[in-house]
Amino acid sequence: MYTIHGFTAGDVVPTTDLLLAHAHPGDRPELATLLADPPPALSVAYRMIDATDRERLCVLVGERRSGELHGYLVDLTDLVDRYGQAVATSAIAAAATSRSVIEQAVGAVAFSQQTDPPAAFALLRAASMDANIPIRALATAIVEALPELGADAERVRRFLAELRKPDRATADD
């Protein structure tokens, strides 16, 4: 309790009032209501502001015995931060990969249509909408086909025209 709140043993007396005083203002009313008349067993997550003004995510787990609440306060801050960082890193990497494939497809469309990249992207977006295929999936199909199509603009144009056919998916089924 002391460490989570930013104190050393003996600095303060751990009480319900101290716990509530350090609860985030947005979470304090709900926590106060719950602690005023705790159920036989409780588990509640809430934000806490420690003595150094660091916001922490905590879980209070306990049970009511003889009118008193006994339990544990668990600090999940570092775990949640690491998980959030891993998710963000993964999402950024996926976005970078997706962007790279889309940019390559834009280049292929610009080459085959003899146009500039903004116009090529507009064509790619229109093809995506016409075929009801996500732009990333369409771009991947284009990039994967490029080795077979070579540097033949006409072959690339025909490939793109095939991708744009709205009935393509049902014709293949």
Residue pairs with C-beta under 8 A, 6 or more apart in sequence:
1 14
1 73
2 8
2 9
2 11
2 12
2 14
4 48
4 50
4 56
4 58
4 73
4 75
5 12
5 14
5 18
5 22
5 48
5 50
5 51
6 50
6 51
6 52
6 54
7 51
12 18
16 35
16 69
19 31
19 35
19 60
19 73
20 28
20 31
20 32
20 35
22 48
22 49
22 50
22 51
23 31
23 32
23 46
23 47
23 48
23 49
24 46
24 47
24 48
24 49
24 55
26 47
27 46
27 47
30 46
31 44
31 46
31 60
34 42
34 44
35 69
38 62
38 64
38 69
39 64
40 63
40 64
41 62
41 63
41 64
42 60
42 61
42 62
42 63
42 64
42 69
42 71
43 59
43 60
43 61
44 59
44 60
45 57
45 58
45 59
45 76
46 57
46 58
46 60
47 55
47 56
47 57
47 58
48 55
48 56
48 57
48 58
49 55
49 56
50 56
54 77
55 77
56 75
56 76
56 77
57 75
57 76
57 77
57 80
58 73
58 74
58 75
58 76
58 77
59 73
59 74
59 76
60 71
60 72
60 73
60 74
61 71
61 72
61 74
62 69
62 70
62 71
62 72
63 69
63 70
63 71
64 70
98 136
98 139
101 136
101 139
101 140
101 143
102 121
102 124
102 135
102 136
102 139
104 139
104 142
104 143
104 146
105 124
105 138
105 139
105 140
105 142
105 143
106 117
106 120
106 121
106 124
106 139
107 117
107 120
108 142
108 143
108 146
108 156
109 115
109 120
109 121
109 123
109 124
109 142
109 156
109 160
110 116
110 117
110 119
110 120
111 151
111 153
111 156
112 153
112 154
112 156
112 157
112 160
113 119
113 120
113 123
113 157
114 153
115 123
123 160
124 135
124 138
124 139
124 142
125 135
126 164
127 138
127 160
127 163
127 164
128 134
128 135
128 138
130 164
130 166
131 138
131 163
131 164
131 165
131 166
131 168
131 169
132 166
132 169
133 141
133 163
138 163
141 163
142 159
142 160
142 163
145 159
146 156
149 155
149 156
149 159
162 168
165 171
